[in-house]
Amino acid sequence: MNTELKDNLPFVTVTVSYQRQTVEVANVLIDTVSGTTLLAADIVQAIQITPSPNDTLYAIRGVGNERSSFFA
């Protein structure tokens, strides 16, 4: 794994595979205190990872109290 420091923060490129398809996600922050990893929906949609009607949607607040939504 190649780690790149940006502003003293560690970033990597992550390979996500789903149903024999793969997408690379660049500039992923390694956050050792985070309880969850989030990936942008428009990026993983390229390999058909999308919310289904039975998924639960969650809202979180990140840096600067910015609100984001995700599914699980």
C-alpha positions, 0 to 999 in steps of 0.5 A: 500500500502506497501512502501519500502525506498531504498536510501531514494526513495519510491518503491512499488509493482504495480498490473497491470490487463488487460482482466482478467489477472494480473501481479505484478510489483515489485520495482516501484519508486513513482516519484511524478514529473513524467508526465508518468509511464512506465512499462517494455514491457517484464513484461506486455507482460505476460498479453498480453499488446503489441503494436498494429499497430495503436499505436504511439511509443515515445522515451524519455531520462531518468537518465543519458540521457539513451534513452527508447521507449514506446507506447501509 
